[in-house]
């Protein structure tokens, strides 16, 4: 369960299928947007990331504008199962703008820096020592919009996440885990149990 203060949650387009046979579309699943400030132009996002061992996919969302239960914006997608990182433009359709190998392994902390400057987006690791993606969008989305995250299958941990806009405006994006009540923790544990039911129960 995520923080409440300054965060808004959206259900996404998480399921597809027919009748009772639904599958999760993790790349279009639920997401959260931080409403404490906008991602302007230019902008730099920095922070540390860690993947749970069960995590299937995680994303950092940039310049996002909600459209119903979905959003239009950019998405830095991290796939620890395949060891890949990619940048996608998400609008009426999703277009991958660049893909690269993601070094390291699950459980590691990754230091990441994302630069947005007009139509150019760069993704760095290890205190800007390793450039993973350097992409120019031929049809860039407008500046502004929100920062967000998405994950599926396991926990996606973020630490020291900060946003610095070119006009000097800066933000420290924090959660509020200390406010989690026993009821919140019980609900999170129950949700995790339900998610993993298929691992030890078959229902016909």
C-alpha positions in Angstrom: 0.0 0.0 0.0 1.4 3.4 -1.0 1.4 6.8 0.8 -1.7 8.9 0.9 -0.4 12.5 1.3 0.0 14.2 -2.2 -0.5 10.9 -4.1 -3.5 10.0 -6.3 -4.2 6.4 -7.4 -5.6 5.1 -10.6 -6.8 1.6 -11.6 -5.3 1.7 -15.1 -6.4 -0.9 -17.6 -5.3 -3.9 -15.7 -7.3 -6.7 -17.1 -8.2 -8.2 -20.5 -9.9 -11.4 -21.5 -13.4 -12.9 -21.8 -15.9 -14.2 -19.3 -14.1 -15.4 -16.2 -10.7 -15.7 -17.9 -8.9 -12.5 -17.3 -5.2 -11.8 -17.4 -3.3 -8.8 -16.0 -1.8 -6.3 -18.4 1.0 -5.2 -16.1 2.3 -2.5 -18.4 -1.2 -0.8 -18.4 -2.0 -1.6 -14.8 -2.7 0.5 -11.7 -0.4 3.5 -11.1 0.1 6.4 -8.7 0.8 10.1 -9.5 2.4 12.5 -7.1 0.5 15.8 -7.0 3.0 17.9 -5.1 4.4 19.6 -8.1 4.8 19.4 -11.9 7.6 18.0 -14.1 8.6 21.1 -16.0 11.1 21.7 -18.8 14.0 21.1 -18.4 13.8 18.8 -15.3 16.0 16.2 -13.5 14.8 13.4 -11.4 17.2 11.5 -9.1 16.8 8.8 -6.5 17.5 5.2 -5.5 15.4 2.2 -6.6 15.2 -1.4 -5.4 13.2 -4.3 -6.8 11.5 -7.0 -4.7 12.5 -10.5 -5.9 9.0 -11.2 -7.0 8.6 -7.9 -9.0 7.5 -8.4 -12.6 7.6 -4.8 -13.9 8.1 -1.4 -12.5 7.9 2.1 -14.0 8.8 5.7 -13.3 6.1 7.9 -15.0 7.0 11.4 -16.2 5.0 14.4 -17.6 1.8 12.4 -16.9 -1.7 13.8 -17.5 -4.6 11.6 -16.2 -7.0 10.5 -18.9 -9.8 8.7 -17.0 -8.2 5.6 -15.4 -5.1 5.9 -17.7 -2.6 8.6 -18.4 -0.7 10.3 -21.3 3.0 10.8 -20.6 6.4 9.1 -20.6 7.3 5.9 -18.8 10.7 4.5 -17.9 10.0 0.8 -17.7 12.2 -1.6 -15.7 11.9 -5.3 -16.3 14.1 -7.1 -13.8 13.0 -10.5 -15.2 14.5 -9.8 -18.6 17.2 -7.4 -17.4 15.9 -4.6 -19.6 15.1 -0.9 -19.3 13.0 1.0 -21.8 11.4 4.4 -22.5 7.9 4.5 -23.8 5.6 7.3 -24.9 2.1 6.6 -23.6 -0.8 8.2 -25.3 -3.7 6.7 -27.3 -1.2 4.1 -28.2 2.1 3.0 -26.5 5.3 3.5 -28.5 8.7 2.3 -27.2 11.3 4.9 -28.0 14.4 3.1 -26.7 15.6 -0.1 -24.9 18.8 -1.1 -23.1 20.2 -3.7 -20.8 19.7 -3.2 -17.1 22.8 -4.1 -15.1 22.7 -5.5 -11.6 20.3 -7.9 -10.0 17.2 -7.9 -7.9 17.8 -6.8 -4.4 20.4 -4.2 -5.4 19.9 -0.5 -4.9 20.1 1.4 -8.2 21.1 5.1 -8.3 19.2 6.6 -11.1 19.1 10.0 -12.8 16.6 11.0 -15.5 17.1 14.2 -17.5 14.2 15.7 -19.5 15.0 18.6 -21.9 12.4 19.3 -24.6 12.3 16.3 -26.8 15.4 14.6 -25.3 15.2 12.1 -22.4 18.3 10.5 -20.9 18.5 7.9 -18.2 21.7 7.4 -16.1 22.8 5.0 -13.5 25.5 5.0 -10.8 25.7 8.8 -10.1 25.6 9.6 -13.9 28.5 7.3 -14.6 26.6 5.0 -16.9 24.3 6.3 -19.6 21.6 3.7 -20.4 19.2 5.6 -22.6 19.6 8.8 -24.7 16.4 9.2 -26.7 14.9 12.0 -28.8 11.1 11.9 -29.3 10.2 13.0 -32.8 6.7 14.0 -31.6 7.3 15.1 -28.0 4.6 15.4 -25.4 4.1 18.8 -23.8 6.0 19.8 -20.7 4.3 19.8 -17.4 2.3 17.0 -16.0 2.9 14.8 -13.0 5.5 12.3 -11.7 4.3 8.8 -10.9 5.2 5.2 -10.4 3.7 1.8 -11.3 4.7 -1.8 -10.3 3.3 -5.3 -10.4 4.1 -8.6 -8.8 6.2 -7.3 -5.9 7.4 -4.3 -4.0 9.1 -1.4 -5.8 11.1 0.7 -3.2 12.2 4.3 -3.8 14.5 6.3 -1.6 15.8 9.9 -1.7 13.6 10.7 -4.8 14.0 14.3 -5.8 12.8 16.5 -8.7 14.6 19.6 -9.8 13.1 21.8 -12.5 15.0 24.2 -14.7 13.5 27.3 -13.1 15.1 26.4 -9.8 12.1 24.8 -8.3 12.9 21.5 -6.4 10.9 18.9 -4.5 11.7 15.9 -2.3 9.2 13.2 -3.0 8.5 11.3 0.2 6.0 8.7 1.4 4.3 8.5 4.8 4.8 4.9 5.9 4.9 5.8 9.6 1.2 6.7 9.3 0.3 3.1 8.3 -2.3 1.7 10.8 -2.5 -1.9 11.9 -5.6 -2.1 9.6 -3.5 -0.9 6.7 -0.8 -3.5 7.3 -3.4 -6.2 7.7 -5.1 -5.2 4.4 -1.7 -5.2 2.6 -0.9 -8.6 3.9 -4.3 -9.9 2.8 -3.9 -8.4 -0.7 -0.5 -10.1 -1.0 -2.1 -13.4 0.1 -4.9 -13.1 -2.5 -2.4 -12.2 -5.2 -0.4 -15.3 -4.5 -3.3 -17.7 -4.1 -2.6 -19.3 -7.5 0.7 -20.6 -6.1 -0.9 -23.0 -3.7 -4.6 -23.2 -4.4 -6.4 -24.3 -7.6 -10.1 -23.2 -7.8 -12.3 -24.9 -10.3 
